[in-house]
Amino acid sequence: MASNITANVRMYQVGELGDCFLLSFTDGSKVSDVLVDCGSFRNSSASKNRLQQIVTHINTSLNGKKLDVVIGTHQHNDHVSGFVHCEQLFAGNIDEVWLSWLDNPKDSFARRIKSDQKNLVEQLKAINTKLTALKGASASGVVNDVLGFYGVDGNAPEIPAKGIEILKTIGSKPPRFLSPGQIFDLPGMPGNTVKVYVLGPPRKQALLFDKDPTKDETFDKNLAMAGNFAGKLLSAVDNMATKKESREEEYFPFNWSYKKKEDQADKDILDLYHKRKDAWRKIDQDWLEQADRLALYLDSYTNNSSLVLAFELVESGKVLLFVGDAQTGNWNSWETIKWENPRAGFSTKDLLENTVVYKVGHHASHNATLVSAFNAMGHDEMIAMIPVDRTDPNITKKNGWKMPAKNLYDHLKTKTKFRVLRMDDGYADGCDPVKNKDKSKWKDLPFKPKFDKKNNFIEYKVQG
């Protein structure tokens, strides 16, 4: 006999890259509403207006009921900016907030990592400002892109950090800071009907930055070293602008000691070297690209710090998997989780094998779905939901971001029997049950997707 429980998953269309999912679990008269992230990449007026429309609709849908749980997965603008821009709309409408252990102010390890992270963000902002002054608006596209995830707009405050701070105080109850291995009942539901499993982010700091586990359990050296290096790079860039000598500049080629020696060089050689048509051959400023590497390093860390949760409908064993933007180190850490009081014979693989809804990480980029874990998924009712928007400027620009990544996109379709939903288009290419009825197997599921263009969402219901 089918279980009475259902789980409705609503993916809001934020109009650009972003995540906003409303999960509603129902068992008879009991309902638990869970919001997973609320954010968009930019902080423009259009972005803020769309988020405010979405949050207003969420409040209307709840008809006076509070959100049982609000989850902020990680400090990127496209996941938590809505808690800044819609703070007043959320106020008084949230019962409980869940955040990662990395956001816990009482955790000394977390405080140290967050301090190093903040330091690196601030240094990259300063480097970017100085590079732009020296080389023009397009000085470092990579740094600009990464800082966009942090909501940095000129000298504006870092929006996602502010969003996390708001989440710490906005709920009726104190926030819960979750660590991998925890298992507990979903608030608002009868006991043992919906279980929540915390998979990430890992406590082992090496896995926050790298796909290869190590035995090193001290504070992460990599982030601190990156911050130290960024400080020296910032000083060297500053010296480049002010044309003065410093010890920091010794770490980089083509410093002012080198420049001074140009006066001693042969004039004909110098004229040849500085010919405008051959400027592409020059490498004097190639060292400035180290800023790009630092920015990408910071981006990988923040994605790996994502709070990863699996919601299990206990009677059927079906799982809804929400991975934030977790990258390889986070996924790899799941294999060694020590679960707190699991049921007999339970393993992490059970969650993957029973996944029926996979919220695809990082807008289906190439580095946010681990192959081995993805291969373990295989439930007959599995669907995938991708929060991606093909019109986002980061995707449409020349050499733009490859989202969704082609190979992953193809594998998602095959794995789900062509049951993939996109935030922008609704049905992914080849997944429309009318146009592709022989290939797309939506007819095998208890419920079909629903689309509400007026209120900007796509939803799918799971029978528990």
C-alpha positions as CSV (number, residue, x, y, z in Angstrom):
1,M,0.0,0.0,0.0
2,A,1.3,3.5,-0.9
3,S,2.5,5.7,1.9
4,N,0.3,8.8,2.7
5,I,3.3,11.0,2.8
6,T,4.2,13.3,-0.2
7,A,7.1,15.7,-0.8
8,N,6.5,18.6,-3.2
9,V,9.7,20.2,-4.6
10,R,9.2,23.7,-6.0
11,M,12.1,25.3,-8.0
12,Y,11.6,29.0,-8.3
13,Q,12.8,30.8,-11.5
14,V,15.1,33.6,-10.3
15,G,15.7,35.0,-13.8
16,E,19.5,34.4,-13.7
17,L,21.9,32.0,-12.0
18,G,20.5,31.3,-8.5
19,D,19.0,28.7,-6.2
20,C,15.6,28.9,-4.4
21,F,13.7,25.7,-3.5
22,L,10.6,25.2,-1.4
23,L,10.1,21.7,-0.1
24,S,6.7,20.8,1.4
25,F,6.3,17.5,3.1
26,T,2.7,16.4,3.9
27,D,1.5,13.5,6.0
28,G,-2.3,13.8,6.6
29,S,-2.8,17.0,8.5
30,K,0.9,17.5,9.2
31,V,2.9,19.7,6.9
32,S,6.5,20.8,7.1
33,D,7.8,23.6,4.8
34,V,11.5,23.8,4.1
35,L,13.2,26.6,2.1
36,V,16.6,25.6,0.7
37,D,18.5,28.8,-0.2
38,C,17.2,32.0,-1.7
39,G,19.5,34.0,-3.9
40,S,20.6,35.2,-7.4
41,F,24.0,36.0,-8.8
42,R,23.5,39.8,-9.1
43,N,22.3,42.6,-6.9
44,S,20.6,44.7,-9.5
45,S,17.2,46.3,-9.1
46,A,15.7,43.6,-11.4
47,S,17.4,40.8,-9.3
48,K,16.1,42.3,-6.1
49,N,12.6,42.7,-7.5
50,R,12.4,39.1,-8.7
51,L,13.5,37.8,-5.3
52,Q,11.0,39.9,-3.5
53,Q,8.2,38.7,-5.8
54,I,9.3,35.1,-5.1
55,V,9.4,35.5,-1.3
56,T,6.0,37.3,-1.3
57,H,4.6,34.3,-3.2
58,I,6.1,31.9,-0.7
59,N,4.5,33.8,2.2
60,T,1.1,33.9,0.3
61,S,1.4,30.1,-0.3
62,L,2.0,29.4,3.4
63,N,-1.2,31.4,4.2
64,G,0.0,32.7,7.5
65,K,2.1,29.6,8.5
66,K,5.8,30.0,9.2
67,L,8.5,28.2,7.3
68,D,9.4,25.3,9.5
69,V,13.0,25.4,8.3
70,V,15.2,27.7,6.2
71,I,18.6,26.5,5.0
72,G,21.5,28.5,3.9
73,T,23.9,26.1,2.2
74,H,27.0,28.4,1.7
75,Q,28.2,32.0,1.4
76,H,27.7,32.7,-2.3
77,N,25.4,35.4,-3.6
78,D,23.4,33.1,-5.8
79,H,22.3,31.1,-2.7
80,V,21.8,33.6,0.1
81,S,21.4,37.1,-1.3
82,G,17.6,36.9,-0.9
83,F,17.9,36.9,2.8
84,V,19.5,40.4,2.6
85,H,17.2,41.8,-0.1
86,C,14.0,40.3,1.4
87,E,14.9,40.5,5.1
88,Q,11.7,42.2,6.0
89,L,9.6,39.8,4.1
90,F,11.2,36.9,5.9
91,A,11.0,38.5,9.4
92,G,8.6,36.7,11.7
93,N,7.9,34.0,9.1
94,I,10.7,31.5,10.0
95,D,10.7,29.0,12.8
96,E,14.1,27.4,12.5
97,V,17.3,28.0,10.5
98,W,20.0,25.4,9.6
99,L,23.5,26.4,8.7
100,S,26.8,24.6,8.3
101,W,29.1,24.0,11.2
102,L,31.5,26.4,9.4
103,D,29.1,29.2,10.3
104,N,29.1,28.4,14.0
105,P,30.7,31.3,15.9
106,K,31.4,29.0,18.9
107,D,33.5,26.6,16.8
108,S,37.2,27.7,17.0
109,F,38.1,25.7,13.9
110,A,35.3,27.3,11.9
111,R,36.2,30.8,13.2
112,R,39.8,30.4,12.0
113,I,38.8,29.2,8.5
114,K,36.2,31.9,8.1
115,S,38.8,34.5,9.2
116,D,41.2,33.3,6.5
117,Q,38.4,33.2,3.9
118,K,37.3,36.8,4.7
119,N,40.9,38.0,4.5
120,L,41.4,36.4,1.1
121,V,38.1,38.0,-0.2
122,E,39.1,41.4,1.0
123,Q,42.6,41.1,-0.5
124,L,41.1,40.0,-3.9
125,K,38.8,43.0,-3.8
126,A,41.7,45.3,-3.3
127,I,43.8,43.5,-6.0
128,N,40.9,43.7,-8.4
129,T,40.5,47.5,-7.8
130,K,44.2,48.2,-8.3
131,L,44.4,46.0,-11.4
132,T,41.4,47.7,-12.9
133,A,43.0,51.1,-12.3
134,L,46.2,50.0,-14.0
135,K,44.9,47.9,-16.9
136,G,41.3,49.0,-17.4
137,A,37.8,47.5,-16.7
138,S,38.6,44.1,-18.2
139,A,41.8,43.6,-16.2
140,S,40.8,40.3,-14.6
141,G,37.6,38.7,-15.8
142,V,38.1,35.7,-13.6
143,V,38.5,37.7,-10.4
144,N,35.4,39.8,-11.3
145,D,33.4,36.6,-11.9
146,V,34.4,35.0,-8.6
147,L,33.8,38.2,-6.7
148,G,30.4,38.2,-8.2
149,F,29.5,35.1,-6.2
150,Y,30.4,37.2,-3.1
151,G,28.0,40.0,-4.1
152,V,30.9,42.4,-4.4
153,D,29.9,45.6,-6.2
154,G,32.6,48.2,-6.1
155,N,33.1,49.0,-2.4
156,A,29.8,47.5,-1.3
157,P,29.7,45.0,1.6
158,E,30.0,41.3,0.9
159,I,26.3,40.4,0.5
160,P,26.4,36.6,1.2
161,A,28.3,37.1,4.5
162,K,25.6,39.5,5.5
163,G,22.9,37.0,4.5
164,I,24.4,34.3,6.7
165,E,24.5,36.8,9.6
166,I,20.8,37.6,9.1
167,L,20.0,33.9,9.1
168,K,21.6,33.4,12.4
169,T,19.1,35.7,14.1
170,I,16.0,35.7,12.0
171,G,14.4,32.4,13.2
172,S,12.0,32.1,16.2
173,K,14.4,29.4,17.5
174,P,18.3,29.6,17.7
175,P,20.0,28.4,14.5
176,R,21.2,24.8,14.2
177,F,24.8,24.4,13.0
178,L,24.9,21.0,11.3
179,S,27.9,18.6,10.9
180,P,28.3,15.4,8.8
181,G,27.0,12.3,10.4
182,Q,23.9,13.8,12.1
183,I,20.5,12.0,11.6
184,F,17.3,13.5,12.9
185,D,13.6,13.8,12.3
186,L,12.3,16.7,10.2
187,P,10.6,19.3,12.4
188,G,6.9,19.6,11.9
189,M,6.5,15.9,10.9
190,P,5.5,12.9,13.0
191,G,8.5,11.0,14.3
192,N,10.2,8.6,11.9
193,T,8.4,9.7,8.8
194,V,11.0,12.0,7.3
195,K,14.7,11.7,8.3
196,V,17.3,14.3,7.6
197,Y,20.9,13.1,7.0
198,V,23.8,15.6,7.0
199,L,26.5,14.6,4.5
200,G,28.7,17.8,4.3
201,P,30.7,19.9,4.5
202,P,33.5,17.7,5.8
203,R,35.2,18.5,9.1
204,K,38.5,17.3,7.7
205,Q,39.9,20.6,6.3
206,A,42.0,18.9,3.6
207,L,38.7,17.8,1.9
208,L,37.4,21.4,1.8
209,F,40.2,22.3,-0.6
210,D,41.3,19.1,-2.3
211,K,39.9,15.9,-3.7
212,D,42.6,13.8,-2.0
213,P,42.2,13.0,1.7
214,T,45.2,13.6,4.0
215,K,46.0,12.8,7.6
216,D,46.7,16.4,8.3
217,E,44.2,17.6,11.0
218,T,45.6,21.0,11.8
219,F,44.1,24.2,10.6
220,D,44.1,24.4,6.9
221,K,47.5,25.7,5.7
222,N,46.4,26.2,2.1
223,L,43.9,29.0,2.8
224,A,46.3,30.8,5.1
225,M,49.1,30.4,2.5
226,A,46.8,31.7,-0.2
227,G,46.0,34.8,2.0
228,N,49.7,35.3,2.6
229,F,50.5,35.1,-1.1
230,A,47.6,37.4,-1.9
231,G,49.0,40.0,0.5
232,K,52.4,39.9,-1.3
233,L,50.6,40.1,-4.7
234,L,48.6,43.1,-3.5
235,S,51.7,44.9,-2.3
236,A,53.5,44.2,-5.6
237,V,50.5,45.5,-7.6
238,D,50.4,48.6,-5.4
239,N,54.1,49.2,-6.0
240,M,53.5,48.8,-9.7
241,A,51.2,51.7,-9.5
242,T,53.3,53.9,-7.2
243,K,56.6,52.9,-8.9
244,K,58.5,52.3,-5.7
245,E,60.6,49.4,-4.5
246,S,59.6,47.0,-1.8
247,R,60.7,43.6,-0.4
248,E,57.3,42.1,-1.4
249,E,58.0,42.9,-5.0
250,E,61.0,40.7,-4.9
251,Y,58.7,37.7,-5.1
252,F,57.5,38.6,-8.6
253,P,59.4,39.1,-11.9
254,F,59.7,42.4,-13.8
255,N,59.9,44.4,-10.5
256,W,61.3,47.9,-10.4
257,S,64.8,46.7,-10.1
258,Y,64.3,45.0,-13.5
259,K,62.6,48.1,-14.9
260,K,65.5,50.4,-13.9
261,K,67.9,48.2,-15.8
262,E,66.0,48.9,-19.0
263,D,67.9,52.2,-19.2
264,Q,71.1,50.2,-19.7
265,A,69.7,48.1,-22.5
266,D,70.3,48.7,-26.2
267,K,67.8,51.3,-27.6
268,D,67.1,49.4,-30.8
269,I,66.3,46.2,-28.8
270,L,64.0,48.2,-26.5
271,D,62.2,49.8,-29.5
272,L,61.7,46.3,-30.9
273,Y,60.5,44.9,-27.6
274,H,57.9,47.7,-27.1
275,K,56.4,47.6,-30.6
276,R,52.7,47.9,-30.3
277,K,51.9,45.2,-32.9
278,D,54.0,42.7,-31.0
279,A,52.5,43.5,-27.6
280,W,50.9,40.1,-27.4
281,R,54.4,38.6,-27.1
282,K,55.3,40.5,-23.9
283,I,55.2,38.7,-20.6
284,D,56.0,41.6,-18.3
285,Q,52.5,41.5,-16.7
286,D,51.7,37.8,-16.9
287,W,52.5,37.4,-13.2
288,L,49.4,39.4,-12.5
289,E,47.3,36.3,-13.6
290,Q,48.2,34.8,-10.2
291,A,45.1,36.8,-9.0
292,D,43.0,34.5,-11.2
293,R,44.4,31.4,-9.6
294,L,43.7,32.8,-6.1
295,A,40.2,33.7,-7.0
296,L,39.5,30.2,-8.4
297,Y,41.0,28.7,-5.3
298,L,38.7,30.7,-3.1
299,D,35.7,29.8,-5.3
300,S,36.4,26.1,-5.0
301,Y,36.8,26.3,-1.2
302,T,33.4,28.1,-0.8
303,N,31.6,25.6,-3.0
304,N,33.2,22.7,-1.1
305,S,31.9,24.2,2.1
306,S,28.3,23.6,1.0
307,L,25.8,22.1,3.5
308,V,24.7,18.9,1.9
309,L,21.4,17.3,3.1
310,A,19.4,14.1,2.2
311,F,15.7,14.0,3.1
312,E,14.5,10.4,3.4
313,L,10.9,9.4,3.2
314,V,11.3,6.6,5.7
315,E,8.5,4.2,4.7
316,S,9.5,4.0,1.0
317,G,13.2,4.9,1.6
318,K,13.0,7.5,-1.2
319,V,15.5,10.3,-0.9
320,L,15.7,14.0,-2.0
321,L,19.3,15.0,-2.3
322,F,20.3,18.7,-2.0
323,V,24.0,19.2,-2.5
324,G,24.3,23.0,-2.7
325,D,27.4,23.6,-4.9
326,A,29.5,20.8,-3.3
327,Q,32.7,20.0,-5.3
328,T,34.9,16.9,-5.2
329,G,36.3,17.1,-1.7
330,N,32.9,17.4,-0.2
331,W,31.5,14.4,-2.2
332,N,34.5,12.3,-1.4
333,S,34.1,12.9,2.3
334,W,30.7,11.1,2.3
335,E,32.5,7.7,2.0
336,T,34.0,8.0,5.5
337,I,31.1,9.6,7.5
338,K,30.5,8.1,10.9
339,W,26.8,8.2,11.3
340,E,25.1,8.9,14.6
341,N,22.9,5.9,15.6
342,P,22.0,4.7,12.1
343,R,19.6,1.9,11.5
344,A,21.1,-1.6,11.2
345,G,22.9,-2.1,8.0
346,F,22.7,1.5,6.9
347,S,25.4,3.1,4.7
348,T,25.8,6.3,2.7
349,K,25.4,4.3,-0.5
350,D,21.8,3.6,0.5
351,L,21.0,7.4,0.3
352,L,22.5,7.6,-3.2
353,E,20.8,4.4,-4.5
354,N,17.4,5.7,-3.3
355,T,17.7,9.2,-4.6
356,V,14.5,10.1,-6.5
357,V,15.2,13.9,-6.7
358,Y,18.7,15.2,-7.3
359,K,19.2,18.9,-7.1
360,V,22.1,19.2,-9.4
361,G,25.1,21.1,-7.9
362,H,26.5,24.4,-9.1
363,H,24.1,24.8,-12.0
364,A,25.3,21.5,-13.5
365,S,28.9,22.6,-13.9
366,H,31.6,20.0,-14.7
367,N,33.2,20.0,-11.3
368,A,30.2,19.7,-9.0
369,T,28.9,16.1,-9.5
370,L,31.3,13.3,-8.5
371,V,31.3,10.5,-11.0
372,S,31.4,7.6,-8.5
373,A,28.6,8.9,-6.4
374,F,26.5,9.8,-9.4
375,N,27.0,6.3,-10.7
376,A,25.6,4.9,-7.5
377,M,22.3,6.7,-8.1
378,G,19.9,4.6,-10.0
379,H,16.3,4.6,-8.6
380,D,13.6,3.9,-11.2
381,E,11.8,7.1,-10.2
382,M,14.9,9.4,-10.3
383,I,14.5,12.9,-11.7
384,A,17.0,15.8,-11.8
385,M,16.4,19.5,-11.2
386,I,18.9,22.0,-12.5
387,P,18.8,25.7,-11.3
388,V,20.3,27.1,-14.5
389,D,19.3,30.0,-16.8
390,R,20.7,30.1,-20.3
391,T,20.2,33.9,-20.5
392,D,22.5,34.7,-17.6
393,P,25.3,37.0,-18.9
394,N,28.0,34.7,-17.4
395,I,26.8,32.0,-19.8
396,T,26.0,34.1,-22.9
397,K,29.3,36.1,-22.9
398,K,32.2,35.1,-25.1
399,N,33.8,32.0,-23.7
400,G,31.1,31.9,-21.1
401,W,30.5,29.4,-18.4
402,K,29.6,25.9,-19.6
403,M,26.4,25.4,-17.7
404,P,25.1,22.8,-17.9
405,A,28.3,20.9,-18.8
406,K,27.6,18.9,-21.9
407,N,28.8,15.4,-20.7
408,L,27.2,15.8,-17.3
409,Y,24.0,17.0,-19.0
410,D,23.9,14.0,-21.3
411,H,24.5,11.6,-18.4
412,L,21.8,13.2,-16.3
413,K,19.3,12.6,-19.1
414,T,20.3,9.0,-19.5
415,K,20.4,8.3,-15.8
416,T,16.9,9.7,-15.2
417,K,15.3,8.3,-18.4
418,F,15.1,11.8,-19.8
419,R,13.4,13.3,-16.7
420,V,15.4,16.5,-16.2
421,L,13.9,19.8,-15.3
422,R,15.6,23.2,-15.9
423,M,14.9,26.4,-14.0
424,D,14.7,28.4,-17.3
425,D,13.0,26.1,-19.8
426,G,11.0,23.7,-17.7
427,Y,11.7,20.4,-19.5
428,A,15.4,20.0,-20.5
429,D,16.1,19.3,-24.1
430,G,14.7,15.9,-25.1
431,C,12.7,15.6,-21.8
432,D,9.3,16.9,-22.9
433,P,6.8,14.0,-22.5
434,V,4.7,15.2,-25.4
435,K,7.5,16.0,-27.9
436,N,9.6,13.1,-26.8
437,K,7.1,10.6,-25.5
438,D,9.0,7.5,-26.6
439,K,12.2,8.6,-24.8
440,S,11.1,10.6,-21.8
441,K,9.6,8.3,-19.1
442,W,7.5,10.8,-17.0
443,K,4.5,8.5,-17.6
444,D,6.1,5.9,-15.3
445,L,5.9,8.3,-12.3
446,P,3.0,8.9,-9.9
447,F,3.0,12.6,-10.6
448,K,4.0,14.9,-13.5
449,P,5.8,18.2,-13.2
450,K,3.7,21.4,-13.0
451,F,4.6,24.8,-14.3
452,D,3.4,28.2,-13.0
453,K,4.7,31.0,-15.3
454,K,2.7,33.7,-13.5
455,N,4.4,32.9,-10.2
456,N,7.8,31.8,-11.6
457,F,8.1,28.2,-10.5
458,I,8.3,24.6,-11.5
459,E,7.3,21.9,-9.1
460,Y,7.4,18.1,-8.8
461,K,5.8,15.8,-6.3
462,V,7.2,12.6,-4.8
463,Q,4.9,9.9,-3.5
464,G,6.4,8.5,-0.3
